Amino acid sequence: MAGRLKNKVALITGGAQGFGKGIASKFLAEGASVIITDINKVNGEKTASELGVKFFEHDVGDHKRWEEVVIAVQDQVGKLNILVNNAGIGHMGNVEQTSVEDWDMVHKVDLDSVFYGCKYALPLMRESGMGSIVNISSISGIVAGHNFSAYNSAKAGVRHLTKSVALHCARTTDLVRCNSVHPVFAKTEILEALLSDTSSGMLEKLEKQIPVRKLAEIEDIANAVLFLASDESKMITGSELVIDGGLSAQ
């Protein structure tokens, strides 16, 4: 069913690769006008050229840059219907191993950026009509692990921030919804980076933790985000969509 996002404008952070690139491709196929942002200018421009979309260099942890990006979207496109807060970093380390600097950085990129995105994009989204914010959290925001202290904390924060934003939107306007997506371990650059300093058998261990015995694919997440971004989910807000192969059911 093509055209599910026809006449909609979408802004996707962390769009140069991984989930962001996959979501951008899916949105384009469904008729959306897409803008991607990324802190990596080289990869961002490469992906934008490949997909035929707009690109803004963007440090999502910088609230002033968020203001600039939203103003640029308004000036250049005129509206914003969909925001996907996707940009993020991973980090492994228990509470004693994690440095204060790493703790602060993970929360800045994985949680603060979602707050900034919702805060600065909402006025334009409200003016633009029916809208949807999709925040990419993680199964780590629901199920904790002993060696993901900062990541667990930040992604759990995204889950509850999403609910707060959804309730705020419901009280102030019936036009904008907000939901979170919680993927299990997936085949992305973030996972590769996380596992780069671990044993070669770690990937197999991760797969064995998942009842369906396989990692998620980027398309699995992109399909879920597409549903939440579309008007098909117009009665869904403040919810979390878990894509974990049964992990949290155990």
N, C-alpha and C positions, 0 to 999 in steps of 0.2 A: 504494500500500500504506500505509494509514493505521495509526496506533498504534505506530509504530516506537520511540517514546520513552514509551510508556504507563507511568505510575507512576514516572517519573523526574523529579528536580528539577534544573534547570539554572540556573547563574549565568553571566551574560554581561556582561563589562565593555565600556564604550563602546557601550552598547545604545541610546542615544538616536537614533542615525542610522546611515546607511551600512551596512557589513557587520553590525554588531551588531543593528540593527533588523531587517534581513533574516533573520538567523539566528534571532532571537527569534520572528519570524512563522512561520518554517519549523518550529521546534521545537513551537510551539503547535499547529500543524496536525497534528503527529504525536503529540499527547497528553501532552507534557511540561508540568510546572508550571515557569514561567519567572520568574526574577528578573533584572532588568537594573540595571546601575549606570552612572553617568556623572558626570563632574565638572560638567557643565552641568545644573543643577537644573531650570531652566525647560523645556528640551527633553526632559530625562529624564522629568519628570512628565507632560508632554504625550504622549510616546510610550507611557508606562505606562498612561495613561488610555485611549489609542486602542486598545492591544492587550489591556488588561485584565490587566496583570501587576503584580507588586510592583516598587518602585523604591527604590534607596538612592543618595543623593548620595555620590560616591566619587572621591577623588583617588588614582588607582592608584599614584602615586609616593610615597605616604605609607604606610609599613609599619604604623604604628599603626592607621590607618584600615582597612587590610586585616584586621587582627585583629578590629576592631569589626564589620566587615561579616560575617565568617564566624561570629562569635558570634551576630549577629542572625539569620542564616540558620538556625543550629542552634536558637535559641530560638523563632523564629516558624514554621519549617517542619519542623524535626526531622531533616533529612537533606540530603545533597548528592551527586548522582550524576554531574553533568556540570559542568565548569568550562571556559568559553571565554575565554581571555585575548586579548581583541580590541582593547582600547583602545590607541590609538597616535597619534603625530603624525608628520608628514613634515618633511623638511628638505633643501633643496638647497644645495650648497656644496662646493668641493674642500677639500683639507686645509689650504691656506693661507687660504682665505676664511672657513672655519668658526671662529667664536669659541669660546673655552673654555666660555663660558656656554651657547652653543647645543649644543656637544658634550655637556656634562653633562645638559642638559635632555632631549635626544633619548634618551640612554641611560637616564635616570631613568624616562621614560614608556614607552619601547619595549622595554627589556630588564629593568631592575630590577623593574618592575611584574610581569613574568612570573615572576621568581624569588619575589617576595612572594606572588603568587597560589598558586603551587604549594606553597610552604612552609606557608602558613597554612591552605590548604584541604585538604591531603592527609589530616590526621588525621580530619576529619569525613567525607571521601569514603571512607576505608578502613572506617570504622564503618558506612557506609551500604550497603556491598555493592559489586556490580559498578559500576565508574566509568570515566570517560574525561575526560582533560584534552586540550583542543585549543588549541594556541598559534598565533595568527595571526602568521606571519612575513611574508615577501614574496619575490618572485623576486629582489629586491635583496639578500636574504640568501644567495643562491647565485651570482648574476651581478653583478659589481661595475660601477660607473660612475665616471668621473673626478670627477663633481660631486655625489656622494651619500656623501661620506666618513663622516659620522656615522650616517646612515641605514643604509648598507651594514654598518657595524660592528655596530650594535645588532641589526639583523635577522639577521645571521649568528650573533650571540651567541644569539639565540632558538633558532636551529636546533640548535646544539650543547647548549644548556641542556636542550632537550627530550629529547635522547638520554640525557643524564645522568640526568634525572628518570625516564625510562622504565626505565633499568637499575636505578636505586635501587628503584623500585616493584616490578620483577620479583624483586629479591632479598629485599624485605621483605614483599611481599604479591602474590598473583596476581589481585587484585581490580581494581586501577587501572592503566589504560594512559595513555600520553602520546605525542601526535603533533603535528607542525606542518604548517601549510598555507601554501603560498607562491604567492600570487596575482600575476599580472602587473598592469600598470596597469589600474585599474578605474574605472568612473564613480562616484566617491564625492566627498564633501565635502573629503577630504584632498587628492585630486588637483586639485580646483578651486582649493584654497588654494595648492598648490604652483605652479600655472600662472598664478596671478593677476598675478604680476609679470614674466611672460615674454611673448614675442611670441605673437600670435594663431595662428601656424602651428605651435606646439609640439605641439598635440594630434594634428595630422596626422602630424607626425614620429614621435610615439610609436607611432601605429597602424602606420606603415610598418615599424617595427622588429619587429613581431609577425608571424610567418609567416602566420597566418590573417587578418591585416590588419584586426583589430578589437580594441577593448578588452574586457576581461571585464565581465560584468554581475554585480550583487550576488547574483543567484540562483545563478550559477555557483559562487560561494564558499559560499553557504548550503547548497547541495546536498552539497558535499564535506564540510563540517563536520558535517552531519546524518549522513552515512555513518560518519564517525569517531566520532561521539558514540553511535551505535547499537551494539547487540550484533552487528550484521552484520560489524563489523570487530574482533571479539573476539580475533583472532590477530595484529592489527596494533598494534605499539607501537615507539616509537623511530624511526618513519619520517617522511619528509616527503612530502606530497602536493602536487605541483607543478601549478598551474593557470595555464599561461603561453602557451597557443596556439602552442607549439612554439619559443618564444624560446630556451630553454636547450639545444635540440637542435642549434642552429646551430654 
